[in-house]
């Protein structure tokens, strides 16, 4: 088992770099190079822990920060290929086999929820510990680089695996304490071990799906799904509410490189769509083509929203339609023109919603009937 883990770790360490180097060699655009980096990383994670689903999720949640289909398909394909190739060489084994573990009572769920809250706080301590040792590395040690690298490598071995290990230890301590209070009503203490392992990683990496699935795939015991998901989700929430950076981005942030997460990467989500609305007089369907074109020219816009006499939305008329209609019948009513039915936004929509609507909607003109 240790031999397999060591071999898996060696391969994982280079696959992300391999994807980057291939992208640079082929002189691909940045977005494709980044996709190759993600594919290399997910293949390595999947092979390391014999967890193809978690590997694909790792690429979407941690590396690429996107759940779009353009990243989902290549990510999962890469993870599946990485696991298949590795298992063909060293055979397939569960990384962390455990006996069948089940919950005994609803109180076990409450106890697991408490573990999730504690793990979220512990994740912050873990991340701060990483920055502490980074600063310690700069202390006035009269050691050569290879000596410091050797000591650091022996003491830690990365950030991913240590977070799992520390989570396992936290879960063990928490489980022992919980069983000391309610020895005959809680789940098997080993449930807390496994749930803690996923919860700390979910918090520190801000990747709850990856954390939950990787634990389930490593153990092969899907009876643990309820407890692991509960702990991972709450730990993710607590950490995300209190800390701006993950264990992967904290060092970049300290160097002035800001990695945007969640809504931070979409600043338009914080602006209501109505803030961009122009104060204009409504255009009714009974207005003439000449009147509509005159108002459109005053607004320097490309289209007008048309309403009926009761203020109900009819559609949108664009400049090209008005120009064509003016040549035929400038005094005709706008409501008789082919209007484009763009679905309106909800009152509480934001500018990001509006931008997406413009990006994905393809106007299709039709005559009102």
C-alpha positions in Angstrom: 0.0 0.0 0.0 2.8 2.4 0.9 4.6 1.6 -2.4 1.5 2.4 -4.4 0.9 5.7 -2.5 4.5 6.7 -3.1 4.3 5.9 -6.8 1.0 7.7 -7.1 2.5 10.8 -5.4 5.5 11.0 -7.7 3.2 10.9 -10.8 0.8 13.5 -9.4 3.5 16.0 -8.7 4.4 16.4 -12.3 1.2 16.1 -14.2 0.0 19.7 -13.8 3.4 20.9 -15.0 3.3 18.5 -17.8 0.0 20.0 -19.1 1.5 23.5 -18.8 4.6 22.6 -20.8 2.6 20.9 -23.5 0.4 24.0 -23.9 3.5 26.3 -24.1 5.2 23.9 -26.6 2.1 23.9 -28.9 1.8 27.7 -28.4 -1.8 27.5 -27.5 -3.9 30.4 -26.2 -3.9 31.0 -22.5 -7.3 29.5 -21.9 -6.3 26.3 -23.5 -3.0 26.1 -21.7 -4.9 26.6 -18.4 -7.3 23.8 -19.4 -4.3 21.5 -20.0 -2.9 22.5 -16.6 -6.2 21.5 -15.0 -6.4 18.3 -17.0 -2.9 17.3 -15.8 -3.7 18.1 -12.2 -7.0 16.2 -12.2 -5.4 13.2 -13.8 -2.7 13.2 -11.1 -5.2 13.6 -8.3 -7.4 10.9 -9.7 -4.5 8.5 -10.0 -3.0 9.4 -6.6 -6.1 8.5 -4.6 -7.8 6.1 -7.1 -10.6 8.6 -7.2 -11.7 9.5 -10.8 -14.8 11.5 -9.8 -13.0 13.5 -7.1 -10.1 14.2 -9.6 -12.5 15.8 -12.1 -14.2 17.8 -9.3 -10.8 19.0 -8.1 -10.1 20.5 -11.5 -13.4 22.4 -11.6 -13.5 23.6 -7.9 -9.8 24.2 -7.2 -7.8 24.6 -10.5 -10.1 26.1 -13.0 -12.9 27.4 -10.8 -15.6 26.6 -13.3 -18.3 24.0 -13.6 -18.9 24.8 -17.3 -19.3 21.9 -19.7 -16.1 23.0 -21.5 -14.1 22.1 -18.4 -16.3 19.3 -17.1 -15.8 17.0 -20.0 -12.0 17.2 -20.5 -11.5 17.2 -16.7 -13.4 13.9 -16.1 -11.9 12.3 -19.2 -8.4 13.2 -18.1 -9.1 11.9 -14.6 -10.5 8.6 -15.9 -7.6 8.1 -18.2 -5.1 8.8 -15.5 -6.7 6.3 -13.1 -7.0 3.7 -15.8 -3.4 3.9 -16.9 -2.0 3.9 -13.4 -4.1 1.0 -12.3 -3.0 -0.9 -15.3 0.5 -0.6 -14.0 0.2 -1.1 -10.3 -3.3 -2.6 -10.0 -6.4 -1.0 -8.4 -6.7 -0.8 -4.6 -8.7 1.3 -2.2 -6.3 3.9 -0.7 -8.1 3.9 2.7 -10.1 0.7 3.2 -12.4 0.8 6.2 -14.9 -1.6 7.7 -18.6 -0.9 7.1 -19.6 2.1 9.2 -23.1 3.3 9.8 -25.0 5.9 12.0 -26.8 4.7 15.0 -29.1 7.6 15.7 -30.1 11.1 14.5 -27.8 12.5 17.2 -24.9 11.3 15.1 -25.8 13.8 12.4 -25.9 16.6 15.0 -22.4 15.5 16.3 -21.1 15.4 12.7 -22.4 18.9 12.1 -20.5 20.0 15.2 -17.4 18.4 13.7 -17.9 20.4 10.5 -18.0 23.7 12.4 -14.8 22.8 14.3 -13.1 21.7 11.1 -13.9 25.0 9.5 -12.1 26.9 12.2 -9.3 24.3 12.2 -8.9 24.9 8.5 -8.2 28.6 9.1 -5.5 27.6 11.7 -4.0 25.2 9.1 -3.8 27.9 6.4 -2.2 30.4 8.9 0.3 27.7 9.8 1.3 27.4 6.2 2.1 31.2 6.1 3.9 30.9 9.4 6.3 28.3 8.1 6.7 30.2 4.9 7.9 33.2 7.0 10.0 30.8 9.1 11.8 29.7 6.0 13.1 33.2 5.6 14.6 33.4 9.0 18.3 33.8 9.2 19.2 30.2 8.9 22.6 29.6 7.6 21.5 26.6 5.6 21.7 26.0 1.9 18.6 25.7 -0.2 18.8 22.0 -0.6 19.1 21.6 3.2 16.0 23.6 3.8 14.2 21.8 1.1 15.1 18.4 2.5 14.0 19.3 6.1 10.8 20.9 4.8 10.0 17.9 2.6 10.6 15.4 5.4 8.5 17.5 7.8 5.5 18.1 5.5 5.3 16.6 1.9 2.9 19.3 0.4 -0.6 20.9 1.4 -3.1 18.4 0.0 -2.2 15.2 1.9 -1.3 17.0 5.2 -4.8 18.6 5.2 -6.3 15.1 4.9 -4.0 13.7 7.6 -4.7 16.6 10.1 -8.4 16.3 9.4 -8.2 12.6 10.3 -6.5 13.4 13.5 -9.0 16.1 14.3 -11.9 13.7 13.6 -10.2 11.1 15.9 -10.0 13.5 18.8 -13.5 14.9 18.3 -14.9 11.4 18.0 -13.3 10.2 21.2 -14.6 13.3 23.0 -18.1 12.8 21.6 -18.2 9.1 22.5 -17.0 10.0 26.0 -20.2 12.0 26.4 -22.6 9.7 24.6 -21.0 6.3 24.3 -24.0 4.3 23.3 -26.0 6.6 21.0 -23.5 8.0 18.5 -22.1 6.4 15.4 -18.9 4.3 15.3 -16.1 6.6 16.3 -14.3 5.9 13.0 -17.1 7.8 11.2 -15.7 11.0 12.8 -12.2 10.1 11.6 -13.3 9.9 8.0 -15.6 12.9 8.1 -12.9 15.0 9.7 -10.5 14.1 7.0 -12.8 15.5 4.3 -14.0 18.4 6.3 -10.6 20.1 6.9 -9.7 19.8 3.2 -13.2 21.1 2.2 -12.5 24.2 4.4 -8.9 24.9 3.6 -9.3 24.3 -0.2 -12.9 25.6 -0.4 -13.8 22.5 -2.3 -16.6 20.7 -0.6 -17.6 18.4 -3.4 -14.1 17.3 -4.1 -13.5 16.7 -0.3 -16.6 14.7 0.1 -16.2 12.5 -3.0 -12.5 11.9 -2.5 -13.1 10.5 1.0 -15.9 8.2 -0.3 -13.8 7.0 -3.2 -10.8 6.4 -1.0 -12.8 4.4 1.6 -15.2 2.7 -0.9 -17.9 3.1 1.8 -20.8 5.2 0.4 -22.8 4.6 3.6 -20.7 7.5 4.9 -22.1 10.0 2.4 -24.5 11.7 4.8 -21.9 12.4 7.5 -19.1 13.4 5.1 -21.3 15.8 3.1 -22.6 17.3 6.3 -19.2 17.9 7.8 -17.6 19.1 4.5 -20.4 21.5 3.7 -20.4 23.2 7.1 -16.6 23.4 7.3 -16.6 25.0 3.8 -19.2 27.6 5.0 -17.4 28.5 8.2 -14.1 28.9 6.5 -15.5 30.9 3.6 -17.3 33.2 6.0 -14.1 34.1 7.9 -11.1 33.8 5.5 -10.6 35.4 2.1 -8.0 32.9 0.8 -7.7 29.2 0.5 -4.6 27.1 1.3 -3.8 27.3 -2.4 -4.1 31.0 -2.8 -2.9 32.4 0.5 0.7 32.6 -0.6 -0.2 34.3 -3.9 -2.3 36.8 -2.0 0.6 37.7 0.3 2.6 38.5 -2.9 -0.1 40.8 -4.1 -1.6 38.4 -6.6 -5.4 38.3 -5.9 -7.2 35.2 -7.0 -10.9 35.9 -7.4 -13.4 33.4 -6.0 -17.1 32.9 -6.4 -18.9 36.1 -6.9 -15.7 38.1 -6.6 -14.9 37.0 -10.1 -18.2 38.4 -11.4 -18.4 42.0 -10.1 -21.5 42.7 -12.0 -23.4 40.4 -9.7 -23.3 43.0 -7.1 -25.0 45.7 -9.2 -28.8 45.7 -9.8 -29.9 45.7 -13.4 -32.2 48.6 -12.8 -29.1 50.8 -12.0 -28.3 50.8 -15.7 -31.8 51.6 -16.8 -32.2 54.9 -18.7 -35.1 57.2 -17.8 -37.1 57.2 -21.0 -40.7 57.9 -21.9 -42.5 54.6 -22.7 -43.1 53.7 -26.4 -46.6 52.3 -27.0 -47.6 50.1 -29.8 -49.8 52.9 -31.2 -46.9 55.3 -31.6 -45.8 55.8 -35.2 -42.6 54.6 -36.8 -41.3 58.2 -37.1 -41.9 58.9 -33.4 -40.2 55.7 -32.4 -37.2 56.4 -34.6 -36.9 60.0 -33.3 -36.8 58.7 -29.7 -34.3 56.1 -30.6 -32.0 58.7 -32.1 -32.3 60.9 -29.0 -31.3 57.9 -26.8 -28.4 56.8 -29.1 -29.6 53.3 -28.5 -30.0 50.3 -30.8 -33.5 49.3 -29.8 -36.7 50.3 -28.0 -39.0 48.4 -25.6 -42.6 48.5 -26.9 -45.6 48.4 -24.5 -49.3 48.2 -25.1 -51.8 50.8 -23.9 -52.0 49.0 -20.5 -48.2 49.1 -20.0 -47.7 45.4 -20.8 -44.5 44.3 -22.5 -44.9 43.5 -26.2 -41.3 43.2 -27.4 -38.3 45.1 -28.7 -37.9 46.9 -32.0 -34.4 47.6 -33.4 -33.1 50.5 -35.5 -32.8 48.5 -38.7 -36.5 47.5 -38.5 -37.5 51.1 -37.9 -35.5 52.4 -40.9 -36.9 49.8 -43.2 -40.5 50.5 -42.0 -40.0 54.3 -42.4 -39.3 53.9 -46.0 -42.6 52.1 -46.5 -45.0 53.7 -44.1 -43.5 56.2 -41.6 -46.9 56.9 -40.0 -47.7 53.3 -39.4 -48.1 52.0 -35.8 -45.1 50.3 -34.2 -47.2 47.4 -33.0 -47.6 46.2 -36.5 -43.8 45.8 -37.0 -42.0 42.5 -36.4 -41.0 42.7 -32.7 -38.3 40.7 -31.0 -39.6 38.9 -27.9 -36.6 39.0 -25.5 -37.6 37.5 -22.2 -37.6 40.3 -19.6 -35.5 40.2 -16.4 -36.9 39.8 -13.0 -37.1 43.0 -10.8 -34.3 41.7 -8.6 -31.9 40.8 -11.4 -28.4 42.0 -11.5 -26.2 43.2 -14.3 -24.5 39.9 -14.6 -27.9 38.3 -15.3 -28.4 41.0 -18.0 -25.0 40.4 -19.6 -25.6 36.6 -19.7 -29.0 37.3 -21.3 -27.4 39.3 -24.0 -24.7 36.7 -24.6 -26.9 33.7 -24.9 -30.1 35.1 -26.4 -30.3 35.2 -30.1 -33.1 37.7 -31.2 -35.8 36.1 -33.3 -38.3 38.5 -34.9 -41.9 37.6 -35.2 -45.1 39.5 -35.9 -47.3 40.1 -32.9 -50.5 38.1 -33.1 
